[in-house]
């Protein structure tokens, strides 16, 4: 009886819609991976399913723990993230289809990408940092903002040194989104924008390598040689999406998917499988799922009763939104290819499992309301929209 009551309480307090939408997205992604892998001998689907199951179980366990307690262990969480990040410099390996040494080999021939776990750890530690500055009324001070910048610069710099500038960009976007939602004043963002703008020539000449430069230049070039090298994956990806038409060729029936024409289609370019085999309708379904997932997470951010809970939700919201925008920009040829996966859809055990850790954190915020209210976060949104679409 006690167990049954516990299950009822869990169901009542959870955001069931978020569980459902994330599982639907994962199932949709598994179908696309299953279709793509018929072009080769590698069983990407098995790894993906195992990762989803592990991630889902971990998410349920995390949701049962009060997020306030989790955040109190920020020093341990940050330490683990740093240890894994540093470990890559000593035992990291490069896997097929990537340019960076960002994976650790596990027993049984499996690999793990620490940067995916570090993203979730960063959400926790950065949210705790913002909560601390808010309570001390230092969020609007120069040194308070500088401390946040240094906090974000550590993982960004380390992951850049690994060669994974895609993940570094995601960290940067999470930093900006969470700082803005926390109420950091606009003048600091303008200063950062001016600093980045002034550093562009230095970045171009001293930081970007030739491959990175060419991936950007190919977006504005009609040169056949460059298109067949640095722009080939994007060109073939756009062709695959275009050939799908409105309804597509049918799941497991895409001829280009079967011939594996788009390089590494199971990973960053999984969206092209939806485009070719399920057409515009299949692509729209992917976008609709993401819009719903993001809307539910944002609603949970609005319902959170303190700064810490709001920031955790906003951080995970930013992680998903950033990766979706950049990944689709890559596939459609409006952004350079920088190795960012499509959440819930791209093949990758590390990404699939760690995404569910983020889901678990959001669910913990939902399940564990607190009376420890503090200075409210300025999350700007129309009261009309809030009342009509996301009642709180």
N, C-alpha and C positions, 0 to 999 in steps of 0.2 A: 504493500500500500504506500509506504514511504517513497519507494522508487517511482511508482506511478505518479504520485503527487509531484515529485521532483521533475519528472518528464513534462508534466502539464505546466509547471512553473517555467521551465526552460522554454517551452514552445510559446507560452504567453508573453514572456519578456523579450524574446528574440525578435529580430527583424526578419520574419520568414520570407518576405519578398526578396530581400538581399540574398539569402541562401538560395532561393529558387532561381533567381536571375543568374547568379554566378554559376550554378550547376548547369543551367541551360546553355550558357555561353561555353562552358567547358565541354559539354556534350556535342555542341555544334562544332567546336574546334576539333574534337576527336574524329568526327565524321570527315572533315576536310583532310586531316592527317591520314586517315585510313585510305582515302581516295588517292592522295598524293603518293603514298608509299608503295602503291602497286607498280610504280615505275622503277623500283629498285629492290634490293634485298634486305635493307635495314628496317627493323621493326620499330619505328618511332612511336607507334601507337601504344605498345606495351609499356614503354618508359613513361609516356604521358599519363596513362591510366594509373600506374603505380604512384606517380608523383601527386596526382590529384587526390587519390585516396589518402596518402600520407598527409598531404596538406590539409585536407578536409578534417581528418581526425585531430590534427594539431590545432586547427581553427576552433573546433568545438571546445577543446581543453582550454585554449586561451580565453574564449568567451566566458568561461566559468570563473575566471580569475578577475578580480577587480582591477581595472586598468590603472587606478591610482597606486595600487601595490606594485604592479608591473613597472610603472614609471619610477617608483622609488628605487628600483634596482638598475637605474640608468647607468651607473658606473660599471656594473657587471655586463650589461648589454653592450655598452660602448666598448668595453675592453675586449669582449668576444669578437665584435665587428672589426676592431683594429687588428687583433691577432690574426684573424682569417685574411684580412687584406694584406698584412705584411707577409703572411705565409706564401702568398702567391708569388712574391719576388724570389722565393727560394725553391719552392716546389711546384710552381705554376707550369701549366702546359698549354699549348695551343691546339684547338680542335679544328677539324675540317670546316672550311667556310668562314673562318674568322681571321682577323689581323692582329689580335691581341693575345697576350699570355695571361689569361684571366680565369683559368680553370684549375681545379685540383683533382687529381686522379684518385678515385675511391676503389676499395676492394671489389672484385667482380667485374672490372672493366668500366664501371660507371664513372661519371665526372660530376663535379659540383662547381658552380660559379658563385664565389663568395659575394660578389657585388650585389646579387639579387637579395641575399639575406641582409646585407649592409643597408640597403634601401629601407627595409622595414625597421632595422635598428635605428637608423637615422631619424625616422619619423618619431620614434619614442624619445630619443635623447634630445632632439631639437624641440619637440613639444614641451618637454620638461624644462628646457632652458627658457623658452618663451614664458612658461608659467612662472618661473622664478623671477624673471625680469619684470613681469607684470605685477606680481605681488609686492616687489620692492620698488615699484614705480620708477623703473630705470629703462623701460622699453623705448622711451622717446629720447633718451640721452645718446650722445655721440658714442660714448664708450660701450653702452649697452648694445647698440647696433653693430659696433665694431666687433664685439664679442660674438654676436650671431654670425657675422661674416667669417670670422676665424673658425668658428665651429663648422660651418659648411665648407670652408676651404680645405679642411683636412681630408675628408673623403674625396672631394673633387680632385685635389692634387694627386693623392695616392692612386686613384683609379686612372687618372690621365697618364701617370707614369707607367701604368700597366699597358697602356695603349688602347683602353676602352673609352674613347671620348664620347660615345653614345650614352653610356651609363653616367659619365661625368656631367653631361648635359642634363640628364634627368634629375640628378642631384641639384644642379643649379636652378632648375625650374621649381623643384620642391621648396628650395630655400626662398625663392622670390615669392611664391604663392603663399606659403605659410607666414612669411614676414608681413606681406601685404594684408592678409586676413587678420593678423594679430593687431594691426593698427600702426605699424611702423610708418613714420611720416613720409610724404611723397618726396620731399627734398633729398632724402637719402637714396631713393631709387634713381632720381635724376643725376645725383653724383656718381652712382655706380654705372649708369648708362653712359655718362660722359667719360668715365675712366675706361670702360670697355671700348667705346668708340675711339678713344685716343690710342688704345693698345692694339687696334686692328692691324696696323702696319707691322708691328713687332710680332704679333701672333702669326701673321702670314709668312714672314721671312724667317722667324726663328723657331716657331712651335709647330706649324703645320708641315707634314712631310709631303712629298710629291704626290703620293696616292690621294691624300686628303684634298690637296689643291685641285687635282684633276677631277675628283668626284664632284666638286663644286663647279668647276669650269664647264664640265660636260653639260650641265643644265642649260647653258647659254651658247652651246656650240653645235654646229651642223657638220663638223668634221667627221668623215666616215671612219677614219682610223680610231679616233677617240671614242666614237659611239660604239664601235665593235669591241672596245676594251673596257673602258671605265663606265660606259653607258649601256652596255649590252644587257645586263640584268634588268634595268629599269625599262628599256625598250621592249624586251620580250614580255615583261610583266604587264605593261600597258596594252600590248597586243592581245594577251590572254584575257584581260578584263574586257576589252572591246569586242572580242569574238563571242562573248557570252550572250550579247543582246539582252533582251528583256527577261527571258526565262532560262537561258543557259542551255548547255548541251546535255544536262542531266547528271546527277551525282554518280560518280564512278564511270562516267562516259566521256569525259573531256579528253580529246585526242592529244592536245598539247601537254596536259598533265601526265598522260600515260607515257609520252615520249620524253618527259622530264626536260622540257625545253627551257623553262625558267630555272636558272641555277639556284640551288638551295631553297627551293620553293616551300619546303616544309617548315621553314623557320621564318625569317623576316618577311617573306613574300607569300605567306599562306593566304592572304586576302585575294590573290590572283586565282586561287583554286575556286573560291566562292564566286568570283566574277565570271570565270569560264564555264563552270558547271551549273551554277544556280542563277547566273545572270544578274541583272539589275535588282531583281527582287531579293536574291540571296545577299547581295551587298547591302541593300537597305535593311535587311534583317539584322546584319552584323552591327550596323550603325545604330539601329533602334535599341538593340540590347545594351550597347554602351551608354546611350543616352539615359536609359532607364536605370542602369546600375549607378551611373554618376548622380542622377537625380535623387536616388534613394540614399546614397552616401551623404549628399549635401543636406538632405532633410535630416539625417541623423546628426549632422554637425549643428544644425539649427536647434535641435532638441537637447544637445549636450548642455549640462548645467554649469560647467566650468571651463576655464581656458584650456586646460589639459585635454579634456575630451574633445573640444571643438578642434584643437590643433591636430590631434590624431586623425580625426575624420578628414580634415582639410588636406593633411599631408598625403593620405592614401588617395583621396580624390585627385590631387595634383599628379601623383605617380601614374595613375591610370590615364588621366586626360592627356598628360604630356606624351606618354608612349603611343597612345592612339593617334594623336595628331601627327606626330613625327613619322610613325610607321606608315600611315596612309599617305602622307606627303612624299615619302620615299617611293612607295609603290606607284603613285600617280605621277612621279617625275617632277614634282615641284620643290622637293627638298633633296639634298644629297644623301646617298646611302651611308649610314653611320652605324648600322648594326643594332637597331632597336626592335625588339620583338613586339608583336601585337598581343596584348594581355589576354589570357584565357584561350587564345587560338593558336599561337605559334608553338611549334614543337620545342620542348625544352623543359626537362624535369625541374631544374632549379627555379626557373621562373614560375612554373605552374604551382609548385609547392609553396613558394614564398608569397605568392599572391594571396593564397588562402590564409597565411599568417596575418596579412593585412585585413582580410575579411573578419578574422577572429578578433582583432583589435577593435574594429568598428562595432562588432557585436558586443564586445565587453563594455564599450561606452554606452551602448543602448541598454544593456542588462543591469548595469550598476550605477543607477543615479546616485548623486551625492548631494549633501546639504552644504558642502564646502564651496559655496559660491564665491567667486572673486570678481575682479573688475571685468565687465563684459567685453567681449570681442566685437569689433565693428565689422560685421559681415553685411555688406550692403546688398539688399534685395528688396524688391517691391513688396509692400505689405499686401497688396492686392493679389499678387502671385502666391505669396505665402499662405494667404487665407483660402484661396480657391483650389490650389493644386497640392500644397503640402501643409495641411492643417496641423498646427502644433498646439 
